[in-house]
Amino acid sequence: MLRHKVLVLLTVMLLTSTLSSAALAMTSPKRPAVTKEQAAQLAQQRYPGKIVKVQTEQQFYRIRLLQSDGRVITVLVDGRTGRVQREGN
C-alpha cells in the first residue's frame, strides 16, 4: 500500500513538473538557437577575414568582415538555423 502511494505521488510530481516546464517554454520569448559568438564563427568559416562588427537584428546577425584583400563584406547569419549568406545575394 505504501509503495502504491509513493508511486502515485511520484507520478503526480513528474506530470506537474513536465506541464510546468512546457507552459514556461510556451510563454518565454523565443531566444536564438545560435549565439552571437557562434554566428561570428560560422561567418568566418564561410568567408575568412577579420570580424569588424557584429550586430544583432530580430532573427539574424549582421556581421562585417575585413577580408585579406582589404574589402569589407557583410554576412547575414540566421539566429535560428545558423544559415550563412552574404548580404545582397
N, C-alpha and C positions, 0 to 999 in steps of 0.2 A: 504494500500500500504506500509506504514512504517513497519507494522508487518511482511509483506511478506519479505521485505528487511532484517530485523533483523533476521528472521528465516533462511533465506538463508545464511547470514553472520555467524550465529552461527553453522550451519551445516558444512559450509566450514572450520571453525576453528576447529571443532571437528574432522572432517576427516583428516585434516592436522596434528593435534596433534596425532591421532591414528597411522597414517602412519609413522610419525617421531619416535614414540616410538617403533614400530615394526622394523623399519630399524636400530635403535640403538641397540635393543636386538639382532639382527642378526649379527651385527659387533662387539659386545662386546665379550671379551674372556669368555669362559664358567667358571663360578665360581661354586665351590662345593655347593650343597644344604645343606650339613652338615658341621658345623663349627668344628674347632679343639676341642673346649670345648665340643660340643655335642658328637663328636666321642669318646672323653675320657670318658664321662658319659655312653655312650652306651657300651663301652668295659668293664667298671667297673660294670655295671649292670649284664652283662652276665658272667664275670669272676671276682669275687670280689678280691680286692687286692689294694695295693698302686701303683699309677701310678709313674713310674720311668722316662719314656721318651715318648714323642710324636713326631714323625717325619711325615712331610708332603711329600708324594710321588706325582706322577702325578694325579692319580684319587682315591687315597686312603690314609688313615693314618695308620702308623705302630706304635703301642702302646705297650710299655713294662710295664708289671705289676709284682710287687713283691707280691706273694701270702703268706698267713699266714704260710704255711709250709716251707717258705724260697726259694721256686722255683721262677725263673723269667720266665714268659711266654711272647710270642709275639702274639699280636692280630692285625688283619687287619680289618679296618672299611672302607667300600666303601663310598667315598665322595659324591656320588650322591644319593645312596639309603639308606645308613645307615646300610647296612648288615654287621653283625659282624661274623668273623670266626677266629679261632685260626690258626696261621701260621703253615704250614706243614700238615694241614688236609684238 
